[in-house]
Amino acid sequence: MSKIIIILFVLLNFFSNCQAQNRSRARELGIESGILTPGKWNAITDVKGVSVGQKTLIEGDSIRTGVTVIIPHQGNIFQEKVPAAVFVGNGFGKAIGFTQIEELGNIETPIALTNTLNAFLVANDLIDYTLSIPENVKIRSVNPVVGETNDGWLNDIRGRHVTGTHVQEAINSATTEAVEEGNVGAGTGTRCLGFKGGIGTSSRVLPKEKGGYTVGVLVQTNFGGILTINGAPVGEELNNFYMAEDVPYVLDGSCMIVIATDAPLSARNLKRLAKRSFLAFGKVGSFSSNGSGDYSIAFSTHPELRIPYSSKEIEKTVPEVSNYHMSPLFLAVVEATEEAIYNSLFMAMDMTGQKGRAMKALPIEKTLKIMDAYKARKK
């Protein structure tokens, strides 16, 4: 009988914790960023053809990491590259493949996000994946694209636990529908603005008269600052922010921002789009500290902009959004980035990692009370 009571007690605690950890996305709680409308999934996958796959590693008391893969289209990316650009907010990071994107203005592999010390192994895995495709049998050069943040506080980062098998599983599991957020994939062991961080995503669809284009954003959040949500000083009200008196606070970290759009944009205008995402980075309370590796990478999925690996054409005529009509896209990327960061916080859960270290998630009820006090959400 005593064993049964113990088992029931353990199960009760388990289910109570699960219930306590139920999370909702920011918009579901009345927190709407901006004036534009999200797509069906309110995710980067609202951009047609884009898929996201993730592998989460939570093992024992020390492994809290993973990999997130963003695939620009469902064909052979090396043979049909997409136009792309990068913007460096603060370069304290290990961004792999970015110089070739800067030079040539295109991407030829999936984009992978992981932890700092695993970035180089994951890059090698992306090369293996690309070489394994039958149509790529003759290629002799591959530019893998990998971003990272440092999850070494909760995760045994020196163990470099993300393997080629995990990367392949993430690619194989990629979906064009809803994207899991919070403590998943590359966001498993991250922390953000004083709370548990993670993966977040959002999208915006422009009105038809503005082009009807979709902009989707996915973030891996792992940075510090002074948390602000829709203008409400949440970090200050919760007394958990940078430079708060007598409060232990980790400022440095990183953020990866991945932007997809179906708008026909040149690499030049994709870079302009990538730059604007950092306006949202500031709106949520970050200022890109010295030790933060903050990068934005943007690409277009427009089918007429595909760049063939080998082409006999000397010249190519392609559609392109003019500079004059870029402003709605700039607005869309700011709104989607801001909401993606909020989603990474609202969907993350408490986590205990190596050496018994614990990271608390953003307290939802307290946060909503603060939002209401500042009239910063819709009810």
C-alpha positions in Angstrom: 0.0 0.0 0.0 2.8 2.4 0.9 4.4 1.8 -2.5 1.2 2.6 -4.3 0.8 5.8 -2.3 4.4 6.9 -3.2 3.7 6.1 -6.9 0.5 8.1 -6.8 2.3 11.0 -5.2 5.0 11.0 -7.8 2.4 10.9 -10.6 0.4 13.7 -9.0 3.5 15.9 -8.8 4.3 15.0 -12.4 0.9 16.0 -13.7 0.8 19.1 -11.5 4.1 20.2 -12.9 2.9 19.5 -16.5 -0.2 21.6 -15.8 1.8 24.4 -14.3 4.1 24.4 -17.3 1.2 24.8 -19.8 2.2 27.7 -22.0 0.5 29.9 -24.6 1.9 32.0 -27.4 1.9 35.8 -26.9 -1.0 36.5 -29.3 -3.2 33.9 -27.6 -2.8 36.0 -24.5 -3.8 39.2 -26.1 -0.3 40.5 -26.8 -0.3 41.7 -30.4 2.7 43.3 -31.9 2.0 45.9 -34.5 -0.8 46.4 -37.0 -0.2 43.7 -39.7 -1.9 40.3 -39.8 0.0 37.0 -39.2 -0.2 34.1 -41.6 -2.1 30.8 -41.0 0.6 29.4 -38.6 2.0 32.7 -37.4 5.4 31.1 -38.2 8.2 31.3 -40.7 6.5 28.3 -42.4 3.8 30.7 -43.6 6.3 31.5 -46.4 5.4 28.9 -49.0 7.9 26.1 -49.3 9.8 26.9 -46.1 10.1 24.0 -43.6 11.6 23.7 -40.1 12.9 20.6 -38.5 14.2 20.2 -34.9 16.0 17.7 -32.7 15.9 18.2 -29.0 18.4 16.6 -26.7 17.4 16.4 -23.0 19.4 13.6 -21.4 20.5 12.9 -17.8 21.2 15.9 -15.7 23.6 17.8 -18.1 22.6 17.5 -21.7 20.2 20.4 -22.7 20.8 21.3 -26.3 19.7 20.5 -29.9 19.6 21.6 -33.5 17.0 23.6 -35.5 17.1 23.4 -39.3 15.4 25.9 -41.6 15.0 24.7 -45.2 14.3 27.4 -47.8 12.5 25.2 -50.3 11.6 21.5 -50.9 14.0 20.9 -53.8 17.7 20.5 -54.1 19.0 23.8 -52.5 22.5 23.4 -53.8 21.3 23.0 -57.4 18.6 25.8 -56.9 20.1 28.3 -54.6 18.1 31.1 -53.1 19.1 34.8 -52.9 20.2 35.8 -49.4 21.9 38.3 -47.2 23.3 38.6 -43.7 23.5 41.5 -41.2 25.8 41.5 -38.2 24.4 43.3 -35.1 27.3 42.3 -32.9 29.9 39.8 -34.2 30.8 38.0 -31.0 29.8 34.6 -32.5 30.7 31.7 -34.7 28.6 32.3 -37.9 29.6 29.8 -40.5 29.2 30.4 -44.2 28.3 34.0 -43.9 31.2 35.5 -45.9 30.2 33.6 -49.0 26.6 34.7 -48.6 27.9 38.3 -48.3 30.0 37.9 -51.5 27.7 35.9 -53.7 24.3 36.8 -52.3 22.9 33.3 -52.1 22.4 30.2 -49.8 23.1 26.6 -51.0 22.3 24.5 -47.9 19.7 24.4 -45.2 20.3 26.9 -42.4 21.2 25.1 -39.1 21.1 26.6 -35.6 22.8 24.9 -32.6 25.1 25.6 -29.7 28.5 27.4 -30.0 30.9 24.4 -29.7 28.7 22.2 -31.9 28.5 24.7 -34.8 31.5 23.3 -36.6 30.4 19.7 -36.3 26.9 20.6 -37.5 28.5 22.4 -40.5 30.3 19.2 -41.4 27.0 17.3 -41.1 25.4 19.8 -43.5 28.2 19.1 -46.0 27.6 15.3 -45.6 23.9 15.8 -46.2 24.5 17.9 -49.3 27.1 15.5 -50.7 24.7 12.5 -50.1 22.1 13.9 -52.6 22.5 11.9 -55.9 22.3 15.0 -58.1 25.2 16.5 -56.2 27.6 13.7 -56.9 30.1 15.8 -58.9 30.3 18.9 -56.6 33.6 19.7 -54.9 32.7 22.7 -52.7 29.8 23.3 -50.3 29.1 26.4 -48.2 27.2 25.2 -45.1 25.3 27.9 -43.2 25.3 27.5 -39.4 24.4 30.0 -36.6 24.8 29.4 -32.8 24.2 30.7 -29.3 26.0 29.5 -26.2 23.9 27.2 -24.0 26.8 26.3 -21.8 25.1 27.4 -18.5 22.4 24.7 -18.6 24.1 22.4 -21.1 27.3 20.3 -21.0 28.5 22.3 -24.0 32.0 20.9 -24.0 30.5 17.4 -24.7 29.4 18.6 -28.2 26.5 16.2 -28.1 24.8 17.1 -31.4 25.8 14.5 -34.0 25.2 14.0 -37.7 22.4 11.6 -36.9 20.6 14.4 -35.0 21.1 16.8 -37.9 19.7 14.3 -40.3 16.7 13.6 -37.9 16.0 17.3 -37.8 16.1 17.5 -41.6 13.9 14.5 -42.0 11.3 15.8 -39.5 11.0 19.2 -41.2 7.5 20.5 -41.6 5.9 23.3 -43.6 3.2 23.7 -40.9 3.2 24.7 -37.2 6.6 25.1 -35.6 7.3 23.9 -32.0 8.6 26.7 -29.8 10.3 27.2 -26.5 12.6 24.5 -25.1 13.2 22.8 -28.4 16.0 22.2 -30.9 18.7 24.9 -30.7 16.7 26.7 -28.0 16.6 23.8 -25.5 19.3 25.2 -23.2 19.1 29.0 -23.9 18.1 31.9 -21.6 16.8 35.3 -22.6 16.3 38.6 -20.9 16.6 37.0 -17.4 14.3 34.1 -18.1 14.3 30.8 -20.0 14.7 31.5 -23.7 14.3 29.3 -26.8 12.9 29.0 -30.3 10.2 31.5 -31.3 8.6 32.3 -34.6 6.0 34.6 -36.2 4.9 36.0 -39.6 3.2 38.9 -41.2 1.2 39.0 -44.5 1.0 42.3 -46.3 -2.3 43.6 -47.8 -2.8 42.9 -51.5 -2.3 46.6 -52.4 1.1 46.4 -50.7 2.1 43.3 -52.6 0.5 40.6 -50.6 3.9 39.2 -49.6 4.6 37.1 -46.5 7.5 37.7 -44.2 8.3 34.9 -41.6 10.9 35.0 -38.8 12.4 32.4 -36.6 14.6 33.3 -33.6 17.0 31.4 -31.3 17.0 33.7 -28.2 19.9 33.7 -25.7 20.6 37.3 -24.8 20.2 39.8 -22.0 18.9 43.4 -21.4 15.8 44.9 -19.9 12.7 43.0 -20.9 10.0 45.2 -22.5 6.8 43.8 -23.9 4.7 46.0 -26.1 6.2 49.0 -24.3 5.5 47.6 -20.8 8.7 47.5 -18.5 8.2 43.8 -17.5 11.8 43.2 -16.6 11.9 46.2 -14.2 8.5 45.4 -12.7 9.7 41.8 -12.0 13.0 43.1 -10.7 14.9 40.9 -13.1 17.0 43.0 -15.5 20.5 44.2 -16.3 22.0 46.5 -13.7 19.2 45.8 -11.1 20.6 46.2 -7.6 21.4 42.9 -5.8 20.1 40.8 -8.6 22.4 38.2 -10.3 21.9 38.8 -14.0 23.6 37.3 -17.0 23.8 39.9 -19.8 25.9 38.3 -22.5 24.6 35.7 -24.9 23.5 35.8 -28.5 20.5 35.8 -30.8 20.0 34.3 -34.3 17.3 35.8 -36.5 16.3 33.9 -39.6 14.0 35.7 -42.1 12.1 34.3 -45.0 10.0 36.0 -47.6 8.3 35.2 -50.8 8.8 38.8 -52.1 11.2 39.0 -55.0 14.1 40.7 -53.3 17.7 41.1 -54.5 20.5 40.3 -52.1 20.9 44.1 -51.6 17.3 44.5 -50.4 17.4 41.3 -48.4 20.2 42.9 -46.5 18.1 46.0 -45.9 15.4 43.7 -44.6 17.8 41.9 -42.3 18.9 45.2 -40.8 15.4 46.1 -39.8 15.0 43.1 -37.6 17.4 44.7 -35.1 14.9 47.5 -34.6 12.7 44.8 -33.0 15.7 43.5 -31.1 15.8 46.9 -29.4 12.1 47.0 -28.8 12.2 43.9 -26.6 14.9 45.4 -24.4 18.2 44.3 -25.9 21.1 46.5 -26.8 23.5 43.9 -28.1 26.0 43.7 -25.3 29.8 43.2 -25.9 29.6 39.4 -25.5 26.5 38.9 -27.6 26.7 37.3 -31.1 23.7 38.8 -32.8 23.1 37.9 -36.5 20.3 38.2 -39.0 20.0 36.2 -42.2 17.3 36.8 -44.8 16.4 34.9 -47.9 13.7 35.0 -50.7 11.8 31.9 -51.8 10.4 33.6 -55.0 10.7 30.8 -57.6 11.9 33.2 -60.4 14.9 34.2 -58.3 16.3 30.6 -57.9 20.0 30.5 -58.8 21.0 27.4 -60.7 24.3 25.7 -59.8 25.3 25.7 -63.5 23.7 27.9 -66.1 24.4 28.7 -69.7 22.6 32.0 -69.5 24.9 35.0 -69.4 22.1 37.3 -68.3 18.9 36.7 -66.4 15.9 39.0 -66.1 14.1 38.6 -62.8 11.3 40.5 -61.0 12.3 42.7 -58.1 10.5 44.8 -55.6 11.6 48.4 -56.0 13.2 50.4 -53.2 10.1 52.6 -53.0 7.9 49.6 -52.1 10.2 48.1 -49.5 8.7 50.0 -46.5 5.8 47.6 -45.9 8.2 44.7 -45.8 10.4 46.6 -43.3 7.4 47.0 -41.1 6.5 43.3 -41.4 10.0 42.1 -40.4 10.1 44.4 -37.3 6.7 43.1 -36.2 7.4 39.5 -36.9 10.8 39.5 -35.2 9.4 41.2 -32.1 6.6 38.7 -31.7 8.9 35.7 -32.4 11.1 36.8 -29.5 8.0 37.1 -27.3 6.9 33.6 -28.3 10.3 32.2 -27.5 9.8 33.5 -23.9 6.1 32.7 -23.5 6.5 29.1 -24.8 9.7 28.3 -22.9 9.4 26.3 -19.6 11.4 26.1 -16.4 14.5 24.0 -16.9 17.1 22.4 -14.6 20.5 21.5 -16.2 24.0 20.7 -15.4 25.3 21.2 -11.8 21.7 21.5 -10.7 21.4 25.0 -12.3 17.9 26.1 -12.9 16.4 28.7 -15.2 12.9 29.9 -14.5 10.5 30.7 -17.4 8.7 34.0 -17.7 5.9 34.0 -15.1 2.8 34.3 -17.2 0.3 35.5 -14.7 2.5 38.2 -13.2 3.5 39.3 -16.7 -0.1 39.7 -17.8 -0.9 41.7 -14.7 1.9 44.1 -15.6 0.7 44.2 -19.2 -2.8 45.1 -18.1 -1.5 47.8 -15.7 0.3 49.4 -18.6 -2.6 48.8 -21.0 -0.3 46.9 -23.2 -2.5 44.0 -24.3 -5.9 43.3 -25.8 -8.4 41.3 -23.7 
